Structure formats: C-alpha cells, structure tokens
Amino acid sequence: MLLGVALAAGFTTWRAFQSIGQVEFNVPEARSVLAEMSVEEREETARLFTEEEAARLAEELAATEEAILLEQLALAEAEGRVIEEVVVPYTNPAAVSPPLPDGMFDAYLLIGADESGRLADAIILVLEPTDGSATFMVSLPRDLYIPNPCAGRYSRINANLGGCRGVAGGTTLLSWAVETYTGIKVDHFALVNFAGFAAVVDAVGGVPLCFDYPTRDDKSGLNVAAGCQTADGATALAWVRSRRTEQLVDDVWVSLGASDFTRQRREQDLLFLVASRLNSFSSLGSFQAVVDSVAGSVRLDSAMSFAGAVGLAWEHRGLTASQVTRLSIPVENYRTGSGALVLVPTRSFNAVLSAAYPPAAR
C-alpha cells in the first residue's frame, strides 16, 4: 500500500517535470555558426539584432522605464553628478574576464523573464566551487553594458534574451554573454516568467515579509500593511519588482525609491526565503505541489535531467544567506548615444571573484 502511494506520487511528479519545457543550450555550436558566417551575413545579423534591441528597449521604456530614467538623470544633475555618454567605438577591459578552468565551478544561471519573454528582468549566477568551498551568488544588473556576441558591440546584458537570429536562442546568447563577462562556462540554467515566480511562492505556502510602515507601489501593485506577514506570490513579486516604493510615515507617503541594486538584493533574499520554506516539506514526495505549480512556467536547459532538477532543488532546501558569499559588481552610470542609461563595470568579474576566492585569480 505505502509503496503504491509512493510510486503514484513519484509518477505524478515525474509527469509534471515532463511538462517543463527544455531549451536547446549550446554555446560552442553558436560560436561555430557565427564564425562560419561571411562578413556580409555577420553584418546583417548584427543589424537585425540592433533593430530588434532598439524595439525591445523602446517597448521597455514606454512600459516602465522612461519616468525612472528621467528621475535618475534629474537626481544626478541635482547632486552635481555627471552621467557620461558612451563614446562609440567603445571598449572596457573590465567587461571581459579571462576564462577559468571548466571544472573549477558548477555554474547555474537563474533567469527571470519579463512579460514579453524577450528581456531578462533578473539574472542571478550561482557558483559552486568543486573544491567544496562555500557557494557564491551574484546578481548581474540587467543594464550591465558588456560585449554582445551577436551584435559585435556592447549592449545591455538583458537584451541577449531576445536571441540572435539564425545563430542562437535567447538563453544560449545570454549564457554566452555571461561567459564572456565572467570567464566562467554556464553549466545549467533555469528560465522562469513572472507567473512562475509567483506560483513557486504560493506553492511553498508564501514567504515571511516584514514592513516598518504601510508600504505601496502603484506601478508594481505592492500594497501592504505595517508589520510581519506571510506574503503570497503576487505580493512577493510586487515587492521584488517595486521601483517606486513609498511608505506611510506620520501620515505622509514618503518615497523610498528602489535602485536596481535594491531589487537585486530582494531577488536574492526571496530565493533564501523560498529555500527556507522548503524545509516544511517532509519528503521529496510532498514536494510534488511545488513541481506541479511551476511546470508550465519554467524552462530548463536541455542538459538538465529530471532527476538532476529534482535533486538539485531538494538538496538546496533550507539554504541560508549565511551559507553563501554574495558578490557585488562595482559599476558606474553611463548613457548611450541612443539615450539608454546603462551600467558599466569598473572592475572585471575575475577581480571581484578572486578577492573572495583566490584560486580564481588570473
């Protein structure tokens, strides 16, 4: 009887994972395709990417970013800070890192896609040293300005999720760009949209969030009372995405704003909150509801097996921030010729990583 129940639960979970989409993931093949193109073909590919990137950027600015961009520029001017313009042709030695040995890390790329599915709203790289050292986690700002393999020039990193026509899909192109910037080969990735993100939170029974004052953001949909509460998926998503955070202090709504770095910290914190909630599941079978809830919203790389995905999630349940070294990328504000506000790295990723993990120094 017990064996039958266990097998039934296992089959249901397996079936749910079978419905999780898998995406072809092959950076070496994409490199080869691009290298074999004629000069004219590469120029046409770069032109198409540039046009599509401009369309995606315009769509993003119109939807969420234009007012924020103007606010940032006005604030910089008021503070006497000059946001320099990127001069073309542009190069930045800090935007590239030397390649590290393939076996030094197990590298996982976690990608949160926006509503369009063509821009990355959250990009988190998790590095597990194979020598048993503590795990590293770093959020790559979506406005990070680094070399783009498809366009043959620099672009915002989040634009890579749009893919390179005839060369690479979005997840492959983004992984390729991350590899160029960090020097680390991405082994696996998980791509989740906003609906999937909220579904995961709901499946684990919500996550604990605390606020000193009533907090809102009309744009993201955040509206919570003061105090601690168990937030559902929609509330957690609104909190993570909030850029115009306001709190009611002494009967006055005070704007707190929220930089990309604040959002990155929230994204990471939420991962730890979800991991802690997984401890409430007594067995892998009871983990089934989480699997069922994300099946339609998550895409995994084609090299990630069902057993590997389940085992990895289960292995990291209860992971806390104290067990992970969180890295931060030093950047400066710049504005491109097209008017986009970007972030340029001021130190290479290898320099940042090797300061915390000396074996990576190159």
N, C-alpha and C positions, 0 to 999 in steps of 0.2 A: 504494500500500500504506500509506504513512505517513498520507496524507490519510484513508484509510478508518478507520485506527485512531483518528485524532484525532476524526473525526466520531462514531465509535461511543462514545468516551469522553465526548464532549460531549453526546450524546443521553442517555447513562445519567445524567449529572449533571443534565441538564435534567429528566429524568423524576423524579429524586429530589426536586428542588425543586418539581415539580408536586405532590408528595405532602405538601409542607409546607403546613399549614393557614393560611389567611389569614382575618383577623378584620376585620369592618367597623369603621371608625375614623372617627368624625365628631363632633367636639366641638360645632361650631356647630349641627348638627342636634339634638343632645341639649339644648343650651341652649334652642333654639326649642321643642322638645317640652315641656320643663319650664315655660317661660314661658307657654305656651298653656293649661296646666292651670288648673282652677279652684282656689280656695283649699282646698276640701274634698278635691279629688284630690291636691293637693300635700301636705296633712296626712296623707292615707292613705299616700302614697308614702314620706313621711318616717317614719311609724310602722312600716311594713313593713321599711324599711331598719334602723331601730333594733332591731327584734326579731331580724332576721337577723344584725345585727352582734353582738348580745348572745350569740346562739347560737354564732357563729364564735369569739368571744372565749372563751366557756366551754369550747368544744372545744379551743382552743389552750392555755388554762391547764391543762386537765386532762391534755393530752398532754405538754407540755414546759415550761410557764412557771410553774406555781404555786410549786414549790420555789424557783425562781430569784427570783421576786418576793419571797417571804418572806425569802430570804437578803439581797436588796438592802435591804429595809426594816430588817432587823436590823442590817446593817452601817451604815446611815445613822444609826440610833439609837445604836449603839456609838460612832460618831465624832461624835456631838452634832449631826448634820445633820438639819434638819427638812425632810421632803418635804411641801410644802404641798399642800392639796387644791384642785382646780379648783372655783371657785365658779360656779354657773350663775345667770344668763346670763354666759357667758364671752366675752371678746374679747381679741385680742392683735394689735396693729398689726404686729408682726414676722412674723406668719404670712401676710401678704399682701404682694406686691410690685407696683409699677406695671408695666403692660405695656410690653415693649420692641418696637421695630420688627421686623416679621416677617422681614425679610431680614438681620438682624444675625447670626444663628446658624443653622447646620444643627443641629437638636436631635434626639438619639436617646435613647430611653428603653429601658433593658435591665431586664427584669423576671424575677426568679426566683420561681416559684410554689412553695408548699409542697405536701405530699401531697394536700391537699383541692382544690387549684387555686383556692380562694376567698380566700386570703390571700397577700400578697406577702411573701416571705421576704427578698428582696434587690431594691433599687430603685436603679439607677445611671443618672444623667443625664450624657450626653456632649454637650458643646457645642463645635462647630467654628466659630469666627468666620469670617465670609465675607470678612474683610479679609486673611486669610492668617495671622493670629496663631496662637499655639500653642493646642492643644486643651485644654479644661477638662473635668475629671471630678469628679463629686460623688456620694457615696452619701447617699441620703435615708433616715434611720433609719426602720425600719418602725413604730416607736412615736411618730413625729413627730405632734404634735397640731395639726391645721390645719383650716380650714373644709372641710366636706364638702358638695359641691353637691347631693347627693340628700337628705340629712337636714336641710339648712338649719341646721346647727350644726357644732360641731367634732367630729372623731373621729380615731382613729389612721389614718395615711395608708394602711397596708396593708389596711384594711378595704374600701377602694374597689374592690379587685379582685373583690369579691362582686357588683359591678354595682348598678344602680338599676332596679328592676322597671318595665318599660314606658317607660323613658326612655333608658337607656344600658347597654351591656355593661360588663364589668369593666375592660377595657383603656381604653375611652373614658372611663369615670368616673375612673380613676386618672390618665390623661393630663390630664383637666380639672382635677383637684385639684392636680397638679404645676404646671400652667399658672397657676393662681390663686396658688400659693405663690411661684413663681419669676418670674412675669411673662413667661415665655418659652413660645411655642407649640411643642408637641411635633410634630416633623415625621414621625417614624417610631418604631416600637417593635418589639422582639423579646421574645417571652414564651417562656421555657424552663422545663421542670419539672426535678426533681432527676435523673431518669433521663437526660434530655437533656444535662444538665450533665456528668454522669459519662461519657456517651458521647462527648462532644466531647474530653474529656481523653484517653480511650482511643484515639480516632481519630488524635490527633496523636502517639501513642506515649508518653503520660504526661508529667508535668512534674517538674522537679527540686525537691525539698524537703529542707531540712536541719534537724536537731534536735540540740541540745547534749546532751540526755539522752533516755532512753526516754520516750515520751510516749503518754498514753492519755486516752480519754474514753469510758466505757462507754455513755453515752447516745447519742453520735453514731456510735459504732463505730470511733473512732480508736484504733489500737494500732500504734505504730511503734518501731523500734529507734533508738538514737542514731546520728548520722552523716547523710551525704547519700545520697539515693536517688532513683530515678525512680518517683514515685508514680502509681499507676493512678487511674482515675476515682473509684472508691469511696473510696480513701484521701484523695484531694484533697477530695472532698465532705465527708468526715468532719472533715477539718482545718478547712475553711471554716466548717462549722456548729457546731464544738465550742464549748460554753459552760462546760463543767466540765473544762477542760484540767488534767491532772496530769502531773508529771514525776518520774522516779525519781532523786532526788539523795541520794547517800550512803546508799543502801539504804532511803530513806524516800520515799514518794509525797507530793509537795508540790503543793498545789492552787494553780494559777495563775489559775483563773477565765478568763473571756473576756467582756469587755463587748461591747455592740453595735458600738462603735467599733473594737474589735479585729477583729471579724468583718467589718466593712465594709472595713477595710484588707486583710484576707486576700482578700476577694472581688475587690478591685481588683488586688491582686498576682497573683492567679490569671489574670486576663484578660491581663496582660502576659506571664505565663509561657506561656500558650497562643499569644499572638501571636508570641512568640519561636520557638516550636516550628514555627509555620507556615513559617518560613524554610527548614525542611528539605525543603519541597516544591519541586521544581524547576520546576513549571509548573502552570498552572491545571487541566490535566487530572489531574495527580497529586493534586490537592486533592479529587478525587472521593470518596475514602473518608470524609472528614470530612462532606461533604454527605450521603452515604448514611446515616451514623450518626445524624445529628440529624433526619432527615426526619420521623420520627414524633413528635418531642418538642418541636418548635419551632413557634410561631405568629408570623406576621408581619402587620403592618398591611396592609390591602387596597390601599394606595397604593404598596407596595414591590414593584417588578417583580423577576422572576427575575434579569435582567441586573444590576439595581441591587444586589440582595442579594449575588450572587457577587462583583461588582466591589468592593463596599464591604469585604467580608471580605478579599479578596485585597489590596486597597490598603493595609490596616492590618496586614498581616503584618509582624512584626519591630518593631512599635511598642514603645517602651520607656518606663518611668516618667519618665525624664529629658526626654522629649519632650512630656509632659503636665503641666499645672498642676492639682494636686489640691486641691480646695477642701474646707473642713470647716465644718460648721454648728454654731455655738455653741448649746447647749441647757441647760435645767435640768430636774430631775426634778419631776414633779407626780403627784398621784394623783387620779383622777376620783372622782365620787360613787359609781360602781359598783365602785370598788376597783382599777381598772386603773392600772398605773404607766405614765405617758406622758412624753414629752419635749417641752417647749415651746421653740420658738426664741426666743433673746434678741436676735438681730439679724435684720433682714429679709435674704432671699436677695440682694436687689438690693444691699444694703450690703456683703455678703460678696463678691459677684461684682465690683462696681465697684472694690473695693480692689485687685483683681488685674487688672481690665480697665476702665480709666477711661471708655471710650466708653459703658459700660452705665449710668453714674451717672444717676439720675433723682431 
